[in-house]
Amino acid sequence: MVSMPDLVVQRLTKSFPTPAEPLVVLDGVDLRVGPGESLAVVGPSGSGKSTLLAILGALDEPTGGSVTLGGVDPFTLGEREQAAFRAESIGFVFQDHYLLPQCTVLENVLVPLLADGQASGEDADRATELLRRVGLGERLTHRPAQLSGGERQRAAIARALVRDPLLLLADEPTGALDSRNADAVADLLLELQSGRAGMLIAVTHSDAFAARMGRPTHLLDGRLVEGQSVERSPS
Ligand SMILES: Nc1ncnc2c1ncn2[C@@H]1O[C@H](COP(=O)(O)OP(=O)(O)OP(=O)(O)O)[C@@H](O)[C@H]1O
């Protein structure tokens, strides 16, 4: 029997209109990712890494090709169904934490659970346990402004994982941190991922972080190439 990977991307293209000819950013990306796998995407600035992640997260539509996550193509869904699918199946961590400043750390982590109505006591227990695992067990009632940059990013990771999404997408998760905090956040992401059945795809400029992920890939000329390093043309 052929096993069905949980993320399947086929001949994905994305171009943006410009006054001259369209800017082709993704030019036939093929990718299969299975349960529990973690994949890093590196590539030069402007190569389309964030564009790819936005499409995988159903935040932006492809120009052509297909994406299925757990057998579902989110771009065939209506707006409400797509939003519900995204809330349930996809977690996001960005370079900026996007925590709500007026809410406590615990409330921020509970936000994704509110899509299903009021958060239950069980939800609060799960959020608290996750915050403990990311080292913020003593910071539950702090506001984001009272946390360090590394702590805010750890809270954002807990928020992204609170629904144990099928796909966790991280766009430069360590990009805004100093090297010590960046290493700690990378360690944490990999540690949390190691116990998960869901997939992790992280965009990073850090070759060291990429090398520690299960599958390093490079985005080059609109395509995804597997492997830790690729031939660079001499400058
Ligand atoms: N909404 C948009 N409209 C027009 N062009 C866009 C849009 N979004 C991205 N682009 C262009 O697409 C290209 C790829 O951008 P993208 O942000 O995906 O690159 P990246 O690899 O993530 O870059 P970086 O490493 O600098 O963050 C860039 O040339 C960018 O200017």
The ligand as an ORCA input file, in Angstrom:
! r2SCAN-3c Opt
* xyz 0 1
  N       2.260     40.759     -2.230
  C       3.299     40.897     -3.054
  N       3.214     41.627     -4.178
  C       4.268     41.756     -5.027
  N       5.463     41.171     -4.828
  C       5.608     40.433     -3.723
  C       4.563     40.255     -2.779
  N       5.010     39.450     -1.770
  C       6.294     39.149     -2.080
  N       6.653     39.732     -3.238
  C       7.967     39.604     -3.905
  O       8.224     38.215     -4.061
  C       9.610     37.948     -3.856
  C       9.777     36.905     -2.752
  O       9.431     37.487     -1.502
  P       9.514     36.645     -0.141
  O       9.150     37.582      0.964
  O       8.719     35.416     -0.285
  O      11.060     36.279     -0.097
  P      11.927     35.647      1.085
  O      12.742     34.566      0.494
  O      11.027     35.285      2.228
  O      12.848     36.880      1.477
  P      13.583     37.273      2.875
  O      14.592     36.190      3.143
  O      14.238     38.586      2.541
  O      12.518     37.384      3.916
  C      10.268     39.284     -3.545
  O      10.826     39.782     -4.735
  C       9.100     40.140     -3.090
  O       9.343     41.502     -3.376
*
